[in-house]
Amino acid sequence: MAFHPERQDTEAPGWLRLLALIEEAAADGREVFKPLVELTAEERRQVITLPPSIAKLTAVRHLVLYGSNLVRLPPEIGAMESLEEFTPYTSHRLHWFPYELTRCPKLARSTVSTRALYGNSKYRPHFPSLAPRTPDAARHDPERLDPNIWGTEAVRSCSVCARLVELADLRQVWISLPVATDVLPLLVNACSRTCVDALPAPAREHIDTVHRGGPTVVQPAPEW
């Protein structure tokens, strides 16, 4: 298993339309946000992530991303403080979520295509191996990372304490936790060992520790 390597084309019409829709939703304070239904099929294919500006959607209670082409979500989703229901169902290329999703205090319901997720209880697919910490990590631009290696195109702050994080100090780990209705594989970008140690206990019947992925990580037997 490996991360999707695609980068978001920020000049694509679908991306530009999505940016405009987010601004409209933030301005009118709408509670249900279904941006993809307002895009053409071609525009939907052009959107593989959401922009950091979703942090502005503090009034949205239901985020609908049904049938998307998304391969990752930005950590800024954690700023959606009113989010109660999350529906990325049939987004079959979305295999994991940012740990920051756990910051949504009201999130109680989710509809996720769980069989597409890393470590899901049906098939137990492997988690991608995370990049090892190396002394030369600081040479990378934290705003232009290779998503095939880091899982994301940018790391700005710690998933746990929200402080700014230096790539030289970054500790990436996987953890599976119950989030709303489902157990989700979450990628943690931590600034220190202290923040890694502060993570909660993983979900029952999943890998019982935080880990760094790869085929050698032992998982419980699949349900089937």
Secondary structure in CASP SS format (residue, H / E / C, confidence):
PFRMAT SS
TARGET T0000
AUTHOR 0000-0000-0000
METHOD secondary structure of the structure
MODEL  1
M C 1.00
A C 1.00
F C 1.00
H C 1.00
P C 1.00
E C 1.00
R C 1.00
Q C 1.00
D C 1.00
T C 1.00
E C 1.00
A C 1.00
P H 1.00
G H 1.00
W H 1.00
L H 1.00
R H 1.00
L H 1.00
L H 1.00
A H 1.00
L H 1.00
I H 1.00
E H 1.00
E H 1.00
A H 1.00
A H 1.00
A H 1.00
D H 1.00
G C 1.00
R C 1.00
E C 1.00
V E 1.00
F E 1.00
K C 1.00
P H 1.00
L H 1.00
V H 1.00
E H 1.00
L C 1.00
T C 1.00
A H 1.00
E H 1.00
E H 1.00
R H 1.00
R H 1.00
Q C 1.00
V C 1.00
I C 1.00
T C 1.00
L C 1.00
P C 1.00
P H 1.00
S H 1.00
I H 1.00
A H 1.00
K H 1.00
L C 1.00
T C 1.00
A C 1.00
V C 1.00
R C 1.00
H E 1.00
L E 1.00
V E 1.00
L C 1.00
Y C 1.00
G C 1.00
S C 1.00
N C 1.00
L C 1.00
V C 1.00
R C 1.00
L C 1.00
P C 1.00
P H 1.00
E H 1.00
I H 1.00
G H 1.00
A H 1.00
M C 1.00
E C 1.00
S C 1.00
L C 1.00
E C 1.00
E E 1.00
F E 1.00
T E 1.00
P C 1.00
Y C 1.00
T C 1.00
S C 1.00
H C 1.00
R C 1.00
L C 1.00
H C 1.00
W C 1.00
F E 1.00
P E 1.00
Y H 1.00
E H 1.00
L H 1.00
T H 1.00
R H 1.00
C C 1.00
P C 1.00
K C 1.00
L C 1.00
A C 1.00
R E 1.00
S E 1.00
T C 1.00
V C 1.00
S C 1.00
T H 1.00
R H 1.00
A H 1.00
L C 1.00
Y C 1.00
G C 1.00
N C 1.00
S C 1.00
K C 1.00
Y C 1.00
R C 1.00
P C 1.00
H C 1.00
F C 1.00
P C 1.00
S C 1.00
L C 1.00
A C 1.00
P C 1.00
R C 1.00
T C 1.00
P H 1.00
D H 1.00
A H 1.00
A H 1.00
R H 1.00
H C 1.00
D C 1.00
P C 1.00
E C 1.00
R C 1.00
L C 1.00
D C 1.00
P H 1.00
N H 1.00
I H 1.00
W H 1.00
G C 1.00
T C 1.00
E C 1.00
A C 1.00
V C 1.00
R C 1.00
S E 1.00
C C 1.00
S C 1.00
V C 1.00
C C 1.00
A C 1.00
R C 1.00
L E 1.00
V C 1.00
E C 1.00
L H 1.00
A H 1.00
D H 1.00
L C 1.00
R E 1.00
Q E 1.00
V E 1.00
W E 1.00
I E 1.00
S E 1.00
L E 1.00
P E 1.00
V E 1.00
A C 1.00
T C 1.00
D E 1.00
V E 1.00
L E 1.00
P E 1.00
L E 1.00
L E 1.00
V E 1.00
N E 1.00
A E 1.00
C C 1.00
S C 1.00
R H 1.00
T H 1.00
C H 1.00
V H 1.00
D H 1.00
A C 1.00
L C 1.00
P C 1.00
A C 1.00
P C 1.00
A C 1.00
R C 1.00
E C 1.00
H C 1.00
I C 1.00
D C 1.00
T C 1.00
V C 1.00
H E 1.00
R C 1.00
G C 1.00
G C 1.00
P C 1.00
T C 1.00
V C 1.00
V C 1.00
Q C 1.00
P C 1.00
A C 1.00
P C 1.00
E C 1.00
W C 1.00
END
